Amino acid sequence: MSLSHPMTFNGVTYRARRAIIVKSHFGISDHGGVMTIDLHLSYPDGGPGLTSIGGYALDGKAVRGERTSTAYGMDYAVKVMAAVGASSWEDVQGRECLALFSVPSSSESDDEDFWGRHPVGIATSDGTNAFFPQTHSAFWAERGTAAPKPSEELSGSQLSQLPAGSSVGFINKTDASSGVAICGGNGLWSATGIGDDLDDYALWARTARIYYLGTVIPAV
């Protein structure tokens, strides 16, 4: 009898095995001094022995000698908790979950092929939520390169596409008044110095020059 079963997420089929998180590390790594999350898994039904998943640098490059926190790192931790059904980090260790392996299709009934392999993802025991660190990292990397550069002037159409948490500065074309606005999502903005036209970004863009400042609270 096979100890694993196929599960499909986002069109990709993996082999899932029941696992227990026997250790969860969320802190500074001994190698390089970067912030990481590592989950160590055991398999109560037997199989690949003790494996781990994680090890990604969750903080940013050092600024004035100190590494910086990132929205990517926070999102990573949130996604891990969701994938094991935990509401706090303290609840992660000891959780039962599914370890998801990427294995050749010819191995569907051969559990020996799991030896020496590490999982590529984890999921809740019922398979309703899953997390894949490599996919998550690639998504954030692509999102970062696609974002406007700070201080870049934006058009009305670009303004409407900014995610919640985006911060922009504006200078009124007629009276040279200025201020800063933060997007709350769905075309809603909070700002100083912009008046009643705040929610109409099309009108706003016609009456002011808009400059992208960055993302202060990125949308998840």
C-alpha positions in Angstrom: 0.0 0.0 0.0 1.4 3.4 -1.0 2.0 5.8 1.9 1.6 8.9 -0.4 -1.2 10.1 -2.7 -1.4 12.6 -5.5 -2.7 16.1 -4.9 -2.9 18.9 -7.5 -2.4 22.6 -6.8 -2.4 25.3 -9.5 -2.4 22.6 -12.2 0.7 20.8 -10.8 0.4 17.3 -9.3 2.5 16.4 -6.2 2.8 13.4 -4.0 1.5 14.1 -0.5 2.7 12.4 2.7 1.4 12.8 6.2 4.0 14.7 8.3 4.5 16.2 11.7 6.4 19.5 12.3 8.8 18.4 15.0 10.8 21.7 15.0 10.1 25.2 13.7 12.9 27.8 13.6 12.1 31.5 13.0 15.1 33.6 13.6 18.6 34.5 12.7 20.5 31.8 10.8 24.0 30.7 12.0 25.1 31.0 8.4 25.3 34.6 7.1 23.2 36.1 9.9 20.0 36.3 7.9 16.4 35.9 9.1 15.0 32.5 8.0 12.2 30.1 8.7 13.0 26.3 8.7 10.5 23.6 9.4 11.8 20.1 10.3 9.4 17.3 9.4 9.0 13.7 10.5 6.8 11.1 8.9 4.8 8.9 11.3 3.9 6.4 8.6 7.6 5.9 7.6 9.3 7.2 4.6 12.1 9.7 3.9 13.1 10.2 7.5 13.6 13.7 8.9 13.4 16.4 6.2 13.3 20.2 6.2 11.7 22.9 4.2 12.6 26.6 4.1 15.9 28.3 4.6 15.1 31.4 2.5 16.5 34.8 3.5 13.4 36.8 4.7 15.1 40.1 5.4 16.8 42.6 3.1 20.3 43.8 2.4 22.1 45.5 5.2 21.6 49.3 5.6 24.1 51.1 7.9 25.3 47.7 9.1 21.9 46.2 9.9 19.7 44.0 7.7 16.2 45.3 7.0 12.8 43.7 7.6 10.7 43.1 4.5 7.0 42.6 3.6 8.1 39.5 1.7 9.4 38.0 5.0 6.2 38.8 6.9 4.1 37.4 4.0 6.2 34.2 4.1 5.5 33.7 7.8 1.8 34.3 7.4 1.6 31.9 4.5 3.4 29.2 6.4 1.0 29.5 9.4 -2.0 29.3 7.0 -0.6 26.2 5.3 -0.5 24.3 8.6 -3.7 25.7 10.0 -2.0 27.7 12.8 -3.2 31.1 14.1 0.2 31.9 15.8 3.8 30.9 15.3 3.8 29.2 18.7 1.2 26.8 17.3 3.3 25.7 14.3 5.5 23.2 16.0 3.8 19.9 16.6 1.2 20.5 13.8 0.3 17.7 11.5 0.4 18.7 7.8 1.0 17.3 4.4 4.5 17.3 2.9 4.3 17.8 -0.9 7.0 16.2 -3.0 7.8 16.7 -6.7 8.5 13.2 -8.0 8.5 11.5 -11.4 5.1 10.2 -12.4 6.6 6.7 -12.6 6.9 6.8 -8.8 3.2 7.0 -8.0 3.2 3.7 -6.2 6.9 3.4 -5.2 7.6 5.0 -1.9 11.3 4.2 -2.0 11.7 7.1 -4.4 11.1 9.5 -1.5 14.4 8.7 0.2 16.8 11.5 0.0 14.2 14.0 -1.2 13.0 17.1 0.5 9.4 18.4 0.1 8.8 21.4 -2.2 5.7 22.5 -0.3 3.4 21.9 2.7 -0.4 21.9 3.0 -3.1 21.6 5.6 -4.1 18.0 6.4 -7.3 18.4 4.4 -5.5 19.9 1.4 -7.4 23.2 1.4 -4.4 25.4 1.8 -0.8 25.0 0.5 2.4 26.9 0.5 5.4 26.5 -1.9 8.4 28.6 -0.8 10.1 28.7 -4.3 6.9 29.8 -6.0 6.3 32.4 -3.3 9.9 33.8 -3.6 9.6 34.0 -7.4 6.2 35.8 -7.2 7.7 38.5 -4.9 10.8 38.8 -7.0 8.7 39.4 -10.1 6.5 41.8 -8.3 9.5 43.8 -7.1 10.9 44.3 -10.6 7.5 45.2 -12.0 6.9 48.0 -9.5 7.5 51.6 -10.5 10.7 53.2 -9.4 10.5 55.7 -6.5 10.0 59.3 -7.6 8.8 58.1 -11.0 5.9 60.3 -12.4 2.7 58.3 -12.9 -0.1 58.6 -15.4 -3.8 58.2 -14.4 -3.9 54.6 -15.7 -0.8 53.7 -13.7 -2.2 55.2 -10.6 -5.3 53.1 -10.8 -3.2 49.9 -10.9 -1.2 50.5 -7.8 -1.8 48.0 -4.9 -3.1 48.9 -1.5 -0.4 50.4 0.6 1.2 52.3 -2.3 2.4 55.8 -1.4 2.5 58.7 -3.8 3.3 62.3 -3.6 1.4 65.0 -5.6 1.9 68.6 -6.7 -1.1 70.5 -7.9 -0.7 71.9 -11.4 -2.5 75.1 -10.7 -1.6 76.3 -7.2 1.6 74.2 -6.6 0.1 72.7 -3.4 1.5 69.3 -2.5 0.9 66.3 -0.2 1.2 62.6 0.2 -1.4 60.0 -0.5 -1.6 56.3 0.5 -3.8 53.8 -1.5 -6.3 51.9 0.6 -7.4 49.7 -2.4 -10.4 49.8 -4.8 -9.5 53.3 -5.8 -9.8 54.7 -2.3 -7.0 57.0 -1.0 -6.1 58.8 2.2 -4.1 61.9 1.9 -3.3 65.4 3.1 -3.9 68.5 1.0 -6.0 66.9 -1.8 -9.6 67.7 -0.9 -12.9 66.2 -2.1 -11.5 64.8 -5.3 -9.4 62.2 -3.5 -11.5 59.1 -4.5 -11.5 60.1 -8.2 -8.0 59.2 -9.3 -8.7 60.1 -12.9 -9.7 63.7 -12.0 -6.8 63.7 -9.4 -4.3 62.8 -12.1 -5.6 65.6 -14.4 -5.1 68.3 -11.7 -1.8 67.2 -10.2 1.5 65.6 -11.0 1.8 62.3 -9.3 5.1 60.7 -8.1 5.4 57.1 -6.9 7.2 57.0 -3.5 7.0 53.3 -2.7 4.9 50.7 -1.0 4.5 51.1 2.8 1.9 48.3 3.5 2.0 45.9 0.5 -1.2 44.0 -0.2 -1.0 40.3 0.6 
